[in-house]
Amino acid sequence: MNRDGFSFDRLIAPIGRSSFLRDHYEKAPLVVHRADPDYYGRVLRLEDVWQFIETRCPGADDLRVVKFGSDQQPTDHMGPNRRVDPVRLAGLFSEGWTIALNNMQDYLPSLGQLCAAAEAEFSAPFQTNLYLTPPDAQGFKPHWDTHDIFVLQIHGSKNWTLYDTQIELPLVGQTFDEHKPEPGPVSAEFTLHAGDLLYCPRGLMHAAHASADTSLHITFGLIGTTWAELLVEAISKTALTEPSLRHNLPFGFARSEYNRQEAADTFARMAATFAEKADFPAIFEHMREKFVGTRRIRRPGYIEEIARLDQVSSASRVGVRPDLMWFLEGNEETVSLSCGPSTLTMPGFVRGAMEVAMASASFVVSELPGPLDEDGKVTLVRRMIREGLLRTMGGIY
């Protein structure tokens, strides 16, 4: 859990995580009204977004300008360098166009920390998109998403309409087609004010319209891994070691006279073979390693830590950086600690010390267990600080 930033538990409070997982997660929407406009003050403020746009001038890949589902052409708000022109963008905003900023966790540290905290809980990637909508305007038509979303109302208010779910838990390829389905019956209508929260399971049709003032909300998206994706991965890996799964489809299978029952019987036998031969523990571990290996390590204060690294002593108090995803593996000879795209390999006898360090929010270097002497413990801790795994606590050396 993130001890520095905005935790997932605080995000859904006063609803507890057990209630959320039981009653809402992938099942039903959740609306939380708090009557606390500054509830997300540690996460984001309206002035942060204006300042980002004016000083960073994001490019076309990071910014969209939309009104009721129609996108403004980038040439209408971008300069010749393909960076946003704040003057032209402000003009469009005053005409009722919504400003959408994508993947802002890569630019604003507070949003990156929020994603890291949620990723550590869910074992799934998160992303943050921002939607800045002028008064009495609507950016998008009714639609559904192929990922779960948490809506954090930061400034102003928005009127939301929920409709019936048309595709339960859609996969990535089952995207909303605005030309086909009608929204269907309305299932709920409500207003989110600053400090409020909406959780919307994927597939639930929804739409939002800003009230009489400027509205800013964060769409906090959960990009989960489905069992279908795991099964596809499992079939691919099992086929590498099971020749019967690698045969071509039957000779002439596309001809109208082909006996399909024979193919159905073969398919049933292969499904049974797959169920018998698939190495679920190995596949599940592969999925875990894949997820951990793609996580970004967020290191606030890292450069300062490295500049003072030689001051770390056996009396220093240090701790693991919050919300890291990691795993240890090895033997008596060597142990490897994988975290994000990096792997730290050390002698096997320091495994116990590394496990304690990675499980401790705060500890004194000399207290690490194992056969290392004082100098060895300092060397290990300095190496783990350099890798971005540990940090010093309270500036005490």
VEXKOL-572376 format. One line per field, with one value per residue (C-alpha): z, y, x; residue number from 1. Coordinates in nm, 3 decimals, decimal comma. Example, Ala and Ser with C-alpha at 12.3 -4.5 7.8 and 13.67 -1.06 7.14 Angstrom:
<fimis>
z	c(0,780	0,714)
y	c(-0,450	-0,106)
x	c(1,230	1,367)
resi	c(1	2)
</fimis>
This chain:
<fimis>
z	c(0,000	-0,084	0,238	0,063	-0,185	-0,234	-0,162	-0,326	0,007	0,034	-0,326	-0,259	0,104	0,294	0,100	0,216	-0,034	0,063	-0,004	-0,329	-0,453	-0,345	-0,466	-0,741	-0,905	-1,258	-1,144	-1,073	-1,064	-0,742	-0,669	-0,365	-0,262	-0,006	0,027	0,043	-0,259	-0,157	-0,114	-0,414	-0,340	-0,291	-0,630	-0,868	-0,889	-1,179	-1,181	-1,223	-1,553	-1,690	-1,591	-1,762	-2,086	-2,085	-1,995	-2,149	-2,465	-2,511	-2,855	-3,069	-2,918	-2,568	-2,629	-2,792	-2,839	-2,861	-2,864	-2,844	-2,996	-3,275	-3,270	-3,358	-3,618	-3,458	-3,707	-3,541	-3,205	-3,281	-3,389	-3,673	-3,435	-3,359	-3,006	-2,871	-2,912	-2,576	-2,730	-2,998	-2,749	-2,508	-2,790	-2,865	-2,496	-2,478	-2,770	-2,579	-2,676	-2,414	-2,363	-2,310	-2,187	-2,214	-2,000	-1,756	-1,506	-1,720	-1,660	-1,317	-1,023	-0,806	-1,077	-1,128	-0,756	-0,764	-1,048	-0,869	-0,554	-0,745	-0,957	-0,642	-0,519	-0,841	-1,018	-1,327	-1,514	-1,457	-1,664	-1,605	-1,860	-1,774	-1,911	-1,887	-1,999	-2,027	-1,863	-2,002	-2,252	-2,336	-2,480	-2,573	-2,678	-2,472	-2,499	-2,311	-2,240	-2,271	-1,937	-1,590	-1,492	-1,173	-1,223	-0,977	-0,992	-0,924	-0,998	-1,073	-1,134	-1,405	-1,462	-1,538	-1,706	-1,692	-1,925	-1,938	-2,013	-2,372	-2,368	-2,033	-1,965	-2,328	-2,450	-2,608	-2,955	-2,857	-2,878	-2,884	-3,230	-3,217	-3,544	-3,422	-3,068	-2,907	-2,543	-2,418	-2,099	-1,841	-1,524	-1,314	-1,320	-1,073	-1,039	-0,934	-0,742	-0,659	-0,427	-0,550	-0,714	-0,977	-1,050	-1,385	-1,490	-1,851	-2,084	-1,892	-2,126	-1,983	-2,072	-1,886	-1,928	-1,744	-1,514	-1,501	-1,424	-1,563	-1,490	-1,445	-1,377	-1,389	-1,562	-1,376	-1,604	-1,499	-1,786	-1,652	-1,784	-1,851	-1,810	-2,186	-2,233	-1,992	-2,179	-2,512	-2,355	-2,208	-2,541	-2,716	-2,457	-2,436	-2,814	-2,799	-2,614	-2,735	-3,105	-3,129	-3,096	-3,388	-3,664	-3,955	-3,979	-4,164	-4,537	-4,720	-4,405	-4,593	-4,846	-4,798	-4,789	-4,511	-4,204	-3,934	-3,658	-3,711	-3,662	-3,354	-3,201	-3,273	-3,118	-2,802	-2,776	-2,819	-2,557	-2,315	-2,408	-2,345	-2,005	-1,913	-2,047	-1,970	-1,696	-1,511	-1,236	-1,496	-1,709	-1,409	-1,299	-1,650	-1,638	-1,299	-1,420	-1,733	-1,528	-1,275	-1,550	-1,728	-1,423	-1,410	-1,094	-0,966	-0,776	-0,635	-0,481	-0,645	-0,780	-0,438	-0,281	-0,517	-0,455	-0,083	-0,118	0,044	0,364	0,423	0,724	0,945	1,165	0,876	0,871	0,531	0,385	0,068	-0,182	-0,168	-0,410	-0,579	-0,758	-0,722	-0,681	-0,562	-0,705	-0,686	-0,500	-0,259	-0,520	-0,641	-0,579	-0,824	-0,732	-1,025	-1,008	-1,320	-1,612	-1,379	-1,209	-0,921	-0,882	-0,557	-0,373	-0,238	0,128	0,125	0,034	0,388	0,421	0,084	0,175	0,503	0,330	0,060	0,318	0,555	0,537	0,778	0,931	1,051	0,825	1,109	1,193	0,870	0,938	0,795	0,785	0,648	0,870	0,917	0,607	0,402	0,511	0,417	0,077	0,015	0,117	-0,095	-0,393	-0,337	-0,307	-0,634	-0,798	-0,681	-0,444	-0,110	0,012	0,319	0,579	0,725	0,601	0,884	0,798)
y	c(0,000	0,346	0,512	0,840	0,909	0,833	0,467	0,249	0,207	0,584	0,601	0,390	0,495	0,469	0,147	-0,126	-0,335	-0,658	-0,495	-0,349	-0,683	-0,870	-0,632	-0,415	-0,533	-0,653	-0,661	-0,330	0,043	0,219	0,585	0,752	1,102	1,267	1,636	1,706	1,914	1,885	1,507	1,457	1,764	1,548	1,386	1,672	2,026	2,222	2,462	2,165	2,078	2,432	2,468	2,138	2,243	2,592	2,488	2,141	2,202	1,832	1,673	1,520	1,172	1,298	1,535	1,515	1,788	1,646	1,756	1,501	1,230	1,433	1,500	1,836	1,805	1,845	2,120	2,333	2,345	2,246	2,461	2,374	2,164	1,936	2,074	2,226	2,599	2,711	3,018	2,821	2,547	2,799	2,934	2,589	2,525	2,846	2,713	2,399	2,154	1,907	1,871	1,508	1,435	1,074	0,865	1,145	0,904	0,939	1,316	1,395	1,214	1,207	1,019	0,783	0,704	0,646	0,398	0,220	0,182	0,034	-0,190	-0,338	-0,423	-0,553	-0,701	-0,515	-0,204	0,125	0,444	0,794	1,014	1,365	1,526	1,902	2,002	2,359	2,451	2,285	2,073	1,706	1,546	1,200	1,032	0,739	0,453	0,166	0,093	-0,236	-0,174	-0,092	0,275	0,477	0,835	1,086	1,421	1,680	2,014	2,127	1,872	1,639	1,484	1,113	0,877	0,500	0,260	-0,116	-0,327	-0,452	-0,672	-0,822	-0,777	-0,706	-0,805	-0,555	-0,639	-0,584	-0,206	0,020	0,098	0,431	0,356	0,042	0,018	0,254	0,339	0,141	0,204	0,441	0,256	0,550	0,927	1,125	1,416	1,380	1,677	1,747	1,474	1,211	0,875	0,650	0,295	0,171	-0,194	-0,244	-0,285	-0,054	0,216	0,566	0,935	1,255	1,623	1,908	2,123	2,504	2,527	2,390	2,018	1,823	1,451	1,170	0,846	0,590	0,285	-0,074	-0,273	-0,623	-0,959	-1,195	-1,571	-1,584	-1,424	-1,672	-1,962	-1,834	-1,811	-2,159	-2,314	-2,151	-2,280	-2,628	-2,664	-2,615	-2,945	-3,140	-3,240	-3,347	-2,982	-2,883	-3,089	-2,909	-2,901	-3,210	-3,254	-3,092	-2,957	-2,658	-2,874	-2,899	-3,280	-3,300	-3,493	-3,224	-3,471	-3,628	-3,285	-3,223	-3,551	-3,457	-3,116	-3,276	-3,509	-3,218	-3,012	-3,305	-3,335	-2,964	-2,987	-3,279	-3,144	-2,772	-2,675	-2,429	-2,340	-2,254	-2,056	-1,867	-1,788	-1,667	-1,429	-1,300	-1,245	-1,074	-0,833	-0,755	-0,717	-0,448	-0,231	0,103	0,167	0,514	0,666	1,012	1,161	0,901	1,135	1,296	0,949	0,851	1,178	1,094	0,720	0,715	0,855	0,542	0,355	0,062	0,306	0,444	0,388	0,282	0,118	-0,032	0,208	0,183	-0,021	-0,209	-0,532	-0,783	-1,150	-1,344	-1,668	-1,860	-2,123	-2,156	-2,016	-1,706	-1,519	-1,285	-1,009	-0,896	-0,564	-0,396	-0,449	-0,480	-0,787	-0,771	-1,087	-1,146	-1,440	-1,688	-1,633	-1,279	-1,398	-1,366	-1,011	-0,914	-1,062	-0,868	-0,546	-0,577	-0,651	-0,362	-0,010	0,096	-0,074	0,000	-0,141	-0,320	-0,510	-0,710	-1,087	-1,333	-1,391	-1,047	-0,834	-0,460	-0,359	-0,627	-0,505	-0,148	-0,267	-0,462	-0,173	0,077	-0,156	-0,186	0,192	0,230	-0,013	0,205	-0,060	0,104	0,463	0,639	0,741	1,090	1,197	1,005	0,865)
x	c(0,000	0,125	0,238	0,320	0,043	-0,325	-0,398	-0,660	-0,839	-0,871	-0,987	-1,299	-1,359	-1,587	-1,655	-1,418	-1,225	-1,404	-1,743	-1,615	-1,482	-1,796	-2,065	-1,918	-1,596	-1,688	-2,051	-2,222	-2,146	-2,052	-2,125	-1,969	-2,079	-1,851	-1,943	-1,568	-1,452	-1,086	-1,088	-0,857	-0,646	-0,334	-0,390	-0,472	-0,605	-0,750	-0,455	-0,217	-0,383	-0,383	-0,018	0,071	-0,097	0,057	0,412	0,448	0,244	0,160	0,170	-0,103	-0,055	-0,130	-0,420	-0,762	-1,022	-1,374	-1,738	-2,018	-1,802	-1,645	-1,272	-1,124	-0,848	-0,503	-0,421	-0,690	-0,512	-0,153	0,137	0,376	0,588	0,289	0,270	-0,048	-0,102	-0,251	-0,416	-0,599	-0,685	-0,835	-1,050	-1,188	-1,250	-1,456	-1,663	-1,764	-1,487	-1,362	-0,985	-0,880	-0,526	-0,410	-0,174	-0,106	0,050	0,363	0,378	0,233	0,403	0,090	-0,099	0,193	0,195	-0,181	-0,137	0,147	-0,063	-0,357	-0,134	0,019	-0,332	-0,489	-0,184	-0,303	-0,186	-0,366	-0,373	-0,509	-0,682	-0,801	-1,117	-1,154	-1,502	-1,640	-1,972	-2,284	-2,089	-2,046	-1,735	-1,860	-2,181	-2,314	-2,064	-1,905	-1,539	-1,352	-1,179	-1,311	-1,293	-1,292	-1,406	-1,258	-1,437	-1,167	-1,335	-1,688	-1,960	-2,090	-2,430	-2,401	-2,643	-2,599	-2,777	-2,819	-2,512	-2,524	-2,211	-2,114	-1,740	-1,640	-1,296	-1,059	-1,187	-1,550	-1,525	-1,826	-1,963	-2,142	-2,323	-2,503	-2,642	-2,887	-2,809	-3,109	-3,308	-3,164	-3,061	-2,934	-2,891	-2,681	-2,439	-2,077	-1,942	-1,577	-1,455	-1,704	-1,629	-1,788	-1,678	-1,807	-1,753	-1,650	-1,942	-2,175	-2,307	-2,261	-2,256	-2,168	-2,260	-2,091	-2,303	-2,296	-1,924	-1,598	-1,560	-1,238	-1,234	-0,982	-1,074	-0,866	-0,861	-0,795	-0,638	-0,694	-0,576	-0,867	-0,882	-0,932	-0,589	-0,433	-0,593	-0,457	-0,111	-0,152	-0,252	0,044	0,292	0,140	0,155	0,533	0,568	0,262	0,286	-0,080	-0,183	0,035	-0,127	-0,288	-0,666	-0,800	-0,749	-1,040	-1,207	-1,353	-1,539	-1,914	-1,910	-1,649	-1,766	-1,769	-1,846	-1,505	-1,347	-1,563	-1,443	-1,081	-1,135	-1,277	-0,976	-0,736	-0,919	-0,880	-0,511	-0,463	-0,634	-0,408	-0,079	-0,104	0,141	-0,079	0,175	0,439	0,194	0,057	0,412	0,492	0,196	0,309	0,665	0,537	0,329	0,604	0,861	0,662	0,597	0,769	0,973	0,883	1,174	1,090	1,405	1,629	1,897	1,938	1,962	2,244	2,429	2,437	2,485	2,830	2,675	2,466	2,607	2,513	2,317	2,109	1,735	1,608	1,299	1,155	1,005	0,625	0,416	0,698	0,609	0,890	0,983	1,287	1,419	1,744	1,939	2,231	2,468	2,284	1,960	1,790	1,547	1,334	1,153	1,023	1,260	1,564	1,709	1,956	2,166	2,354	2,519	2,264	2,357	2,210	1,861	1,727	1,856	1,706	1,368	1,357	1,464	1,197	0,928	1,015	0,881	1,154	1,458	1,810	2,081	2,260	1,939	1,937	1,956	2,203	2,579	2,679	2,899	2,832	3,027	2,852	2,510	2,599	2,724	2,403	2,179	2,371	2,337	1,962	1,929	2,119	1,876	1,588	1,450	1,524	1,533	1,665	1,410	1,387	1,728	1,898	2,242)
resi	c(1	2	3	4	5	6	7	8	9	10	11	12	13	14	15	16	17	18	19	20	21	22	23	24	25	26	27	28	29	30	31	32	33	34	35	36	37	38	39	40	41	42	43	44	45	46	47	48	49	50	51	52	53	54	55	56	57	58	59	60	61	62	63	64	65	66	67	68	69	70	71	72	73	74	75	76	77	78	79	80	81	82	83	84	85	86	87	88	89	90	91	92	93	94	95	96	97	98	99	100	101	102	103	104	105	106	107	108	109	110	111	112	113	114	115	116	117	118	119	120	121	122	123	124	125	126	127	128	129	130	131	132	133	134	135	136	137	138	139	140	141	142	143	144	145	146	147	148	149	150	151	152	153	154	155	156	157	158	159	160	161	162	163	164	165	166	167	168	169	170	171	172	173	174	175	176	177	178	179	180	181	182	183	184	185	186	187	188	189	190	191	192	193	194	195	196	197	198	199	200	201	202	203	204	205	206	207	208	209	210	211	212	213	214	215	216	217	218	219	220	221	222	223	224	225	226	227	228	229	230	231	232	233	234	235	236	237	238	239	240	241	242	243	244	245	246	247	248	249	250	251	252	253	254	255	256	257	258	259	260	261	262	263	264	265	266	267	268	269	270	271	272	273	274	275	276	277	278	279	280	281	282	283	284	285	286	287	288	289	290	291	292	293	294	295	296	297	298	299	300	301	302	303	304	305	306	307	308	309	310	311	312	313	314	315	316	317	318	319	320	321	322	323	324	325	326	327	328	329	330	331	332	333	334	335	336	337	338	339	340	341	342	343	344	345	346	347	348	349	350	351	352	353	354	355	356	357	358	359	360	361	362	363	364	365	366	367	368	369	370	371	372	373	374	375	376	377	378	379	380	381	382	383	384	385	386	387	388	389	390	391	392	393	394	395	396	397)
</fimis>
